C-alpha cells in the first residue's frame, strides 16, 4: 500500500516510501567534501524522505536547479503555487560520490504512475484506426504528462555525466523510446521504471 508524504498541508499517494517534507530553510549539516543540500527554487519545491536530505556536488545542484526552475515555469507554476518535485537517495554508482540524484515524483504523481499513463495512451493510440486519431492521442499525452515532459526537459538541458565505458547518466521509464541511451538493457530499464536518475 502506498505511504504518504507531507506537502504544504495536503497528502499525496506515491510508491511505498517514508514520509516527505519540504526542505527546511535553516542551516543544514554538510555531508562529504564539496556536497551541499539541493535547494528549492522560486517556482519549484524539493521534497524528500523525512530526516534524509539529499546532498550533491555543486555542479549537480546548480544544473538541477536551473533545469527544474525553467521546467516549473513552463508548467504554469508560480511562487505562490510552486511545482512539487520528490527526490530520493540512491546508493549505487555516482550516488556514492554525491554526483547523482533520483526524481520519484512531480506534480503530485509518482514517476511510475506518469509512465503507466504514458503506456496506456500509447496502447490506445496503437488501437486507433485513423492516423489522425493516433497522432491526436499521442500529442495530447505529450502535452499533459508531467513525468514525460520532465524527462524531456532534463534531456534537452543535458550535459549529464558519461563515465568512460558507460552511457549518459539520464535514465527513466522513457529512456528506450526517447534516449539519450536508447539501447538500455531490460534490467536497467526495470531498475528505473519508477524514477528518473540524473548524474553530473
Order of alpha helices (4+ residues) and beta strands (2+ residues): beta-beta-beta-beta-beta-beta-alpha-beta-beta-beta-alpha-alpha-alpha-beta-alpha-alpha-beta
